[in-house]
Amino acid sequence: MFSDASNTELSVPIKEPAGESPSLSENTTLLDAEPETVAEATIDDTPEAVETPSETETPDIAISEDETKAALALAEDTFEEDTPAYDITENPKDGSDSADNTEASSTLDVTPDLPVAAPLEAPAQDDISPMAETKKPGFFARMTQGLQRSSSKLADGISSVFTKKKLDDDTLEELEDLLISSDLGASVAMRVCDNIRKDRFDKEVTDEEIKQALAQEITNVLKPREEILDLSDGPSPRVVLFVGVNGSGKTTTIGKIASKLSAQGANILLAAGDTFRAAAVEQLKVWAERANAGFLSRPDGADSAGLAYDAVKQATTENRDLVLIDTAGRLQNRTELMDELAKVVRAIRKIEPTAPHEVILVLDATVGQNALSQVEAFKHTAGVTGLVMTKLDGTAKGGVLVAIADKHALPIHFVGIGEKAEDLHPFSASAFANALVGLSDDVTKQ
Ligand SMILES: Nc1nc2c(ncn2[C@@H]2O[C@H](COP(=O)(O)OP(=O)(O)OP(=O)(O)O)[C@@H](O)[C@H]2O)c(=O)[nH]1
């Protein structure tokens, strides 16, 4: 539980990964392959071991200046509309006593500038139970709205395929093609069609029945991955590392999560480990200010492992509940950039051997099938423990989450369907499946 008196149990609801989901120690070359090496590594010797990528090496999914400005403006807008109603953060103590880093870290105590609001009333027990948000009125409508582009492709396709009344080989084949072109992946498409065939072949069907059957099949694939991240318990500070390719939405996701958790009483430190992009640091700082969280950054181009080390140390000194660490975007096929993540983890472990407690891979839905190779690469290199998929509102490729769920036993924690804090939702398998196929209600509710 968070230590602040006004704390409610942190309910951004989440369970521990299911048995089949790989644990941090099972799926990572980074964390476990060479335990002795990790134990012996020092922050002082790591900088030489990993080359800092140069400007020209920076992956080409870089975010444009316009996008950066838009994200910053959006973050500020969001906050204006959404001023947090409580002030839970104690003034951070001076945490700049970095053991073996000479670069100055800047700490931000954001509390004084923010409006003082009424103390937070503890939410009712129902509101803090896992999945509470997914059961609130309007949740399904928001999911449907967010997935509109993906669902209209599928729903329109189903309606045009099922013009005949009987389910025959031709309609099944067309359905399979539609599912593949909607990014669900060939094996899911085939399995789903086989199951629908078993029960309904040569029977009269409506497009609505097919949508319902499809939603059920998709729910079956997604349900085992429905793992809401419960950050209210466990080690303190809980160290959460966010990884992913450039522009996938890491910084924004951290900001959104910090807003949610701060509102529930968590005492959070945000660490701007994306030291390659000054705008990302600024962006995170804005989120930290508005979420009333502590903030730690370093000068442009500084060593991100050193920053991560400082962040965990500072969060420990300040008795923070959580430290959320941003990292620079990196392409999954760039070995040196991926190696740098290993260095970040080694640095964190010098302070807290059991950390990072979560490694969240942030995936951009608009990349479609490429997200699969990102999971593959980050899972093995960074010891990913869970997923967040963003930008589902901006693409017809949302079905790729089904392909990922089918292929990788990793919990899906949140989905992003917009740029604002309230657009990050805990992942609900049935709501996602129903919204994806264009059903008008969450008919398969848990
Ligand atoms: N429409 C939409 N946009 C999003 C969502 N999540 C993030 N974005 C936007 O995506 C852009 C990139 O997000 P960032 O959070 O800066 O991405 P990042 O992964 O930190 O980027 P790097 O620092 O370059 O690695 C910003 O303009 C965000 O506002 C989402 O769910 N929906």
The ligand as an SDF file (V2000), in Angstrom:
LIG
                    3D

 32 34  0  0  0  0  0  0  0  0999 V2000
   -3.6380    9.3830  -30.8970 N   0  0  0  0  0  0  0  0  0  0  0  0
   -2.8220    8.9660  -29.9240 C   0  0  0  0  0  0  0  0  0  0  0  0
   -1.6060    9.5250  -29.8010 N   0  0  0  0  0  0  0  0  0  0  0  0
   -0.8070    9.0750  -28.8060 C   0  0  0  0  0  0  0  0  0  0  0  0
   -1.1870    8.0390  -27.9200 C   0  0  0  0  0  0  0  0  0  0  0  0
   -0.1490    7.8120  -27.0690 N   0  0  0  0  0  0  0  0  0  0  0  0
    0.8180    8.6850  -27.4150 C   0  0  0  0  0  0  0  0  0  0  0  0
    0.4330    9.4560  -28.4620 N   0  0  0  0  0  0  0  0  0  0  0  0
    1.1870   10.5050  -29.1580 C   0  0  0  0  0  0  0  0  0  0  0  0
    2.2980    9.9050  -29.8060 O   0  0  0  0  0  0  0  0  0  0  0  0
    3.3720   10.8480  -29.9140 C   0  0  0  0  0  0  0  0  0  0  0  0
    4.6530   10.2100  -29.4000 C   0  0  0  0  0  0  0  0  0  0  0  0
    4.4730    9.9340  -28.0100 O   0  0  0  0  0  0  0  0  0  0  0  0
    5.6820    9.9840  -26.9750 P   0  0  0  0  0  0  0  0  0  0  0  0
    5.0970    9.6600  -25.6490 O   0  0  0  0  0  0  0  0  0  0  0  0
    6.4590   11.2330  -27.1060 O   0  0  0  0  0  0  0  0  0  0  0  0
    6.5520    8.7890  -27.5270 O   0  0  0  0  0  0  0  0  0  0  0  0
    7.9400    8.2190  -26.9640 P   0  0  0  0  0  0  0  0  0  0  0  0
    7.8730    6.7430  -27.0900 O   0  0  0  0  0  0  0  0  0  0  0  0
    8.2310    8.7510  -25.6190 O   0  0  0  0  0  0  0  0  0  0  0  0
    8.9480    8.8160  -28.0340 O   0  0  0  0  0  0  0  0  0  0  0  0
   10.5980    8.8410  -27.9920 P   0  0  0  0  0  0  0  0  0  0  0  0
   10.9410    9.6990  -26.8340 O   0  0  0  0  0  0  0  0  0  0  0  0
   11.0260    9.4090  -29.2950 O   0  0  0  0  0  0  0  0  0  0  0  0
   11.0440    7.4530  -27.8650 O   0  0  0  0  0  0  0  0  0  0  0  0
    2.9250   12.0630  -29.1160 C   0  0  0  0  0  0  0  0  0  0  0  0
    2.4430   13.0200  -30.0260 O   0  0  0  0  0  0  0  0  0  0  0  0
    1.7840   11.5320  -28.2390 C   0  0  0  0  0  0  0  0  0  0  0  0
    0.8540   12.5320  -27.8950 O   0  0  0  0  0  0  0  0  0  0  0  0
   -2.4900    7.4360  -28.1070 C   0  0  0  0  0  0  0  0  0  0  0  0
   -2.9180    6.5080  -27.4160 O   0  0  0  0  0  0  0  0  0  0  0  0
   -3.2510    7.9550  -29.1190 N   0  0  0  0  0  0  0  0  0  0  0  0
  1  2  1  0
  2  3  2  0
  2 32  1  0
  3  4  1  0
  4  5  2  0
  4  8  1  0
  5  6  1  0
  5 30  1  0
  6  7  2  0
  7  8  1  0
  8  9  1  0
  9 10  1  0
  9 28  1  0
 10 11  1  0
 11 12  1  0
 11 26  1  0
 12 13  1  0
 13 14  1  0
 14 15  2  0
 14 16  1  0
 14 17  1  0
 17 18  1  0
 18 19  2  0
 18 20  1  0
 18 21  1  0
 21 22  1  0
 22 23  2  0
 22 24  1  0
 22 25  1  0
 26 27  1  0
 26 28  1  0
 28 29  1  0
 30 31  2  0
 30 32  1  0
M  END
$$$$
